[in-house]
Amino acid sequence: MALQGKRCRSMLLTLHLLPLFMTVIAGAPVSGYGYDPNPNSKISKNMFFPEVFSVQGIVYCKSASGVTPLKGGVIRITCLGLDKYGYETAPFSILSRPTDGNGYFLAKLSSELLKADGVKISQCKAFLHSSRLKACPYATNINKGLSGAPLSAYRSLGSSSMRLYSIGPFVYTFNPQQNTPSGY
């Protein structure tokens, strides 16, 4: 019964996030994000993400003629959280806006709605999601583009508590890769 209540809370949390993010993929199966039934697991206060943070990076296309910035690439950022009882939430994801002509993206995330439910974001990973370039449609695992690049190193912006995480660079290619990690 407690597990069913937890799932219900997770689903309500996911539905609560819809207005906040342009694109949400709720409960996406993500390799490396398992369910932790132990509510007593200790997580340091420093491991939680601030209320507002950003993720930036560059995406390239590796073709027979060389490496060029990929315009129109989309990154998926998937996070886990802990609810006020110490239980892991279901994974939730947002998609970045397409990369610009230089292959650059910047995704701003806010956990303001999560705070109302007592949820704190504890872990996030970035994945390659899609490429609009027909000549470069296949994601690679360079810099963990397929298996998920953890958001760990950041720099503070100015005197605010805003954190900027940098990932990648990620790479798409013109031919399919042989080994695709599970969960993608």
MOWOQUI-V810356 format. One record per backbone hydrogen bond with DSSP energy under -1.0 kcal/mol. CO is the residue of the C=O (numbers start at 1). NH is the residue of the N-H. Records with the same first field share a line. If there is no record, write none. Layout:
CO=NH ; NH
This chain:
1=5
2=6
3=7
4=8
5=9
6=10
7=11
8=12
9=13
10=14
11=15
12=16
13=17
17=20 ; 21
30=33
38=41
44=47
45=48
51=111
53=109
54=165
55=107
56=167
57=105
58=170
59=70
60=172
61=68
62=174
63=66
66=63
68=61
73=99
74=129 ; 130
75=96
76=127
77=94
78=125
79=92
80=122 ; 123
81=89
82=120
83=86
87=83
91=27
92=79
93=25
94=77
99=72
100=103
103=59
104=100
105=57
107=55
109=53
111=115
114=117 ; 119
115=118
120=82
121=49
123=80
124=151
125=78
126=149
127=76
130=74
133=136
138=173
141=144
144=148
145=128
149=126
155=164
157=160
162=157
163=54
164=155
165=56
170=60
171=140
172=62
173=138
